[in-house]
Each structure stands twice: as C-alpha cells, then as structure tokens.
Amino acid sequence: ARLEGLERAYTWNPARGCSNLECEVRRRGKCWAMMMAKRFGWSFEPHLVPERLDEPFWKREPAVITPVSVGDLFGLSLPQFREVWRMIELADWHVYALLTKLPNVALDYLPLRIKGKIWFGVTVNTQKDVWRLDLMRKLEGVKKYCLFEPLYGPIDYDLSFLDLVVIGPQNYPTLQPKREWVEGVVKKAGKARVYLKSKLNPL
C-alpha cells in the first residue's frame, strides 16, 4: 500500500533534538537523529531552529510535510512547540505527518480541536512501547499511523484502529527484524493499510 504521499514527504526541521532517554534505539546507540547531531555539531537538547520556522510558506503547492526528522517535536517546551504549531495552522494547505515517541506530551500540547490535515504517528520498537498506541487512541480529528522501525521484537496489540502501519529495519548498520515479527504485525493490522519499507527483507 502507498502512503498517500507520506513516502515522498518534504522534511521540515524547525526544531532539533530529543528528550526521550528511554528510547530503545537511542539506548542501543543506533539513533539516526543523534548521529546527525554529532556529525554536524548540533546540540541534541530539544531546541528551535528559528530561521526554518517559515519554510512551509515557501511551498505554495500543497505538499506532505514531516516536521522534525532530527529529533522529536514534542520534546520542545510548550512555548517553543506553540511557535511551530502556529506555522502548521497558518500554512494549512499542506498535510503534516507528525511522528513522536512522546504521545503523553502530545496529548497535553495539542489543541482539543485540531484544524488542518494532520497525520499523527507514534514509533513502536518493542512490546514495551505499546503504551504509546494506548495514548494515541485518545486523539480525535487526525489520521493515525504507527512506525515499527526498527522492529526489535514481536508485537501483541490490536492495530486495526490505525489508518496506516509502516514496518522497516534498523539502518546504520542494517539489522533486519525476524520474519515472524513482521508477519505478526501485518496480521495485527487487520484492515489497516500496511507499508513495508524498501530496505526490509521481502516476505
């Protein structure tokens, strides 16, 4: 299944860094965003990049935009987050695909009534991360998706409420999930659309 443009999304980085110290990928030393921060000398403490805040206005044609690929949008302080969210609401001709490992913060930060075209996703790497899906269920007015990338173990959770499930391997270095883990997630997805990343071993 295709992602309705999500696989061709334009990356917008008005912020960098992540405050999630419990992240499994970070714990294993395989966090791509942290690698980028080290490579370019960025702080990995969550912070705004003010000169990039207005980038959605540069694109007048409607696009799919993924905010903050080099960190977690919801690691920002509330005043900083509101600066980013204001731009999202103003440049409302775009679709925004938010992805976080901090849905608990997202529930506090996001407005009760979400305006615009929003996809909201959480990352799940292991069974201990499924609490993020529990919290995501509470959000209204958004399309919901889950990124199982990297997938580090079997997942036992009903994923049929999702609009989209994405599965991929670990990169840098590549580490493929077991076939039975991938098949298990696909089965749990039910009628949700499933997208298998190109670097994933074929089923």
VENSULHU-V520905 format. One line per field, one symbol per residue. phi: phi as a letter, one per 20 degrees, with the letter a starting at -180 (. if undefined). psi: psi as a letter, one per 30 degrees, with the letter a starting at -180 (. if undefined). burial: # if it has 16 or more other C-alpha atoms within 10 Angstrom, else .. A space follows every 10 residues. Layout:
BEGIN
phi=???
psi=???
burial=???
END
This chain:
BEGIN
phi=.edlnffdfe ecdfbcnbde eegffffemd fffffffffd mefefgbfdg fdfeggffde fgbecdfmed rcgeeffgff gffffgffff eeeeeddecb dcfffgffef ffdeendcdd ccecdbgfef gffgffgffc ncfdbcdebf edafcdafdf ffebcccbef dlefceffgf fffffgfffl effccegfef gff
psi=klghfffgkk kjiflllkgj fgkeeeefgg jeeeeeeeeg glkgkkllie fgegefffjf kklkkjkifh akegflleee eeeeeeeeee igflkkjkkl ghfeeeeeek lejkkajkkk llkkelefff feeeeeffkl glkklkjijk jglkkjkjgf flfkkkkllk lilkjklkef eeeeeeeffb fkkkkklffk kk.
burial=.....#..## ########## ..####...# #####.#... ...#.###.. ..##.#.... ..######## ######...# #..##.##.. ########## ###.##..## .....##### ######..## .##..#..#. .#.####### #####...## .######### .....##... ##..##.##. .#####...# ...
END
